[in-house]
Amino acid sequence: MDYQFLQIEIAENIAEVVLNRPEKANALDMSAFQELEHAFEALDENPEVRVIILRGNGKHFCAGIDLSLLLGLNQHVQESCSGRKREKLHKLILQLQGPMNAAAACCKPILAAVQGACIGGGLDLVAACDMRYATEDAYFTIKEIDMGMVADLGALQRLPGIIGEGMLREMAFTGRKVNGVEAQRIG
């Protein structure tokens, strides 16, 4: 597969997966979701790879879902029948969950190296990784609450085991930012 969003290099049994859309703070559009899922599945099957490092190019790790994808959501689920519309939305959500599930299912350890912003879908992705490392300027936030949405790409399911139920609820209900120093302390 030719990657547009990702840069992948393999050297000395280490695969480096780089989110490479720095002009958009590595925001995830539909092709990014597809590329990430494919990359994690392919690297899982690659016998030359023993470990995967996931990082973002530029100032920020990942700004989450590209807002243009959210704005175009109605186009993806156009349907006159409300039941079919819900079914299409469910399929779309499953498709967006694909990279997070592929990362979580990967037999190779995935280490996330986070700098700057790690927002929404970016946090979902990091939560699916085996280990997380952050710079002091890194911050993590669940922004869906600010848009009246539910975080449904996996963070709500995966983060309780990492940071605890109480901290997850505080982040999810308030959209509070957790900086790199606090993130290290809480998990």
PEMOTA-V446275 format. One record per pair of residues at least 4 apart in sequence whose ideal C-beta (glycine too) atoms are under 7 Angstrom apart, sorted by the first residue. I is the first residue (numbers start at 0). J is the second residue. If there is no record, write none. Layout:
I_J ; I_J
This chain:
0_37 ; 2_7 ; 2_34 ; 3_30 ; 4_18 ; 4_19 ; 4_20 ; 4_30 ; 4_31 ; 4_34 ; 5_16 ; 5_17 ; 5_18 ; 5_19 ; 5_34 ; 5_35 ; 5_38 ; 6_17 ; 6_19 ; 7_14 ; 7_15 ; 7_16 ; 7_38 ; 8_15 ; 9_14 ; 9_47 ; 9_48 ; 12_47 ; 12_48 ; 12_49 ; 12_50 ; 13_50 ; 13_52 ; 14_42 ; 14_48 ; 14_51 ; 15_52 ; 16_38 ; 16_51 ; 16_52 ; 16_53 ; 17_54 ; 17_56 ; 18_25 ; 18_55 ; 18_56 ; 18_61 ; 19_56 ; 20_25 ; 20_26 ; 21_25 ; 21_56 ; 21_57 ; 21_58 ; 23_62 ; 23_65 ; 24_59 ; 24_62 ; 24_116 ; 25_55 ; 25_56 ; 25_57 ; 25_59 ; 25_60 ; 25_61 ; 25_62 ; 26_62 ; 26_63 ; 26_64 ; 26_65 ; 27_31 ; 27_32 ; 27_61 ; 27_63 ; 27_64 ; 27_65 ; 27_120 ; 28_65 ; 28_67 ; 28_68 ; 29_33 ; 29_68 ; 30_34 ; 31_35 ; 32_36 ; 32_94 ; 32_95 ; 32_97 ; 32_98 ; 33_37 ; 34_38 ; 35_39 ; 35_98 ; 36_40 ; 36_97 ; 36_98 ; 36_101 ; 37_41 ; 38_42 ; 39_43 ; 39_98 ; 39_101 ; 39_102 ; 39_105 ; 40_44 ; 40_101 ; 41_45 ; 42_48 ; 42_51 ; 42_107 ; 43_105 ; 43_106 ; 43_107 ; 48_107 ; 49_107 ; 50_107 ; 50_108 ; 50_110 ; 51_107 ; 51_109 ; 52_110 ; 52_112 ; 53_109 ; 53_110 ; 53_111 ; 53_112 ; 53_128 ; 54_60 ; 54_112 ; 55_59 ; 55_60 ; 55_61 ; 55_114 ; 58_115 ; 59_115 ; 59_116 ; 60_113 ; 60_114 ; 60_115 ; 60_116 ; 60_117 ; 60_121 ; 60_137 ; 61_117 ; 61_118 ; 61_120 ; 61_121 ; 61_124 ; 62_116 ; 62_118 ; 62_121 ; 63_118 ; 63_119 ; 63_120 ; 63_121 ; 63_142 ; 64_68 ; 64_69 ; 64_119 ; 64_120 ; 66_70 ; 67_71 ; 71_75 ; 72_76 ; 73_77 ; 75_87 ; 75_91 ; 76_84 ; 76_87 ; 76_88 ; 76_91 ; 78_83 ; 78_84 ; 78_87 ; 80_84 ; 81_85 ; 82_86 ; 83_87 ; 84_88 ; 85_89 ; 86_90 ; 87_91 ; 88_92 ; 89_93 ; 90_94 ; 91_95 ; 92_96 ; 92_151 ; 95_152 ; 96_100 ; 96_152 ; 96_153 ; 97_101 ; 98_102 ; 98_124 ; 99_103 ; 99_123 ; 99_124 ; 99_127 ; 99_152 ; 99_153 ; 100_104 ; 101_105 ; 102_109 ; 102_124 ; 102_127 ; 102_128 ; 103_127 ; 105_109 ; 108_129 ; 108_130 ; 109_128 ; 109_129 ; 110_128 ; 110_129 ; 110_130 ; 110_132 ; 111_125 ; 111_128 ; 111_131 ; 111_132 ; 112_132 ; 113_117 ; 113_125 ; 113_131 ; 113_132 ; 113_133 ; 113_137 ; 114_134 ; 114_136 ; 114_137 ; 115_136 ; 115_137 ; 116_138 ; 117_121 ; 117_122 ; 117_125 ; 117_137 ; 117_138 ; 117_139 ; 118_122 ; 118_140 ; 118_142 ; 119_141 ; 119_142 ; 119_143 ; 119_150 ; 120_124 ; 120_152 ; 121_125 ; 122_126 ; 122_139 ; 122_141 ; 122_154 ; 123_127 ; 123_150 ; 123_152 ; 123_153 ; 123_154 ; 125_131 ; 126_153 ; 126_154 ; 126_157 ; 126_158 ; 126_161 ; 127_153 ; 127_157 ; 133_137 ; 133_179 ; 133_182 ; 133_183 ; 134_179 ; 135_179 ; 135_180 ; 136_179 ; 137_178 ; 137_179 ; 137_182 ; 138_176 ; 138_177 ; 138_178 ; 138_179 ; 139_177 ; 139_182 ; 140_170 ; 140_174 ; 140_175 ; 140_176 ; 141_150 ; 141_154 ; 141_170 ; 141_171 ; 141_174 ; 142_146 ; 142_174 ; 143_148 ; 143_149 ; 143_150 ; 144_171 ; 144_172 ; 144_173 ; 144_174 ; 145_174 ; 150_154 ; 150_155 ; 150_171 ; 153_157 ; 154_158 ; 155_167 ; 155_171 ; 157_161 ; 158_162 ; 158_167 ; 159_163 ; 159_164 ; 159_167 ; 161_186 ; 162_166 ; 162_167 ; 162_185 ; 162_186 ; 163_167 ; 164_168 ; 165_169 ; 166_170 ; 166_185 ; 167_171 ; 168_172 ; 169_173 ; 169_175 ; 170_175 ; 170_177 ; 177_181 ; 177_182 ; 178_182 ; 179_183 ; 180_184 ; 181_185
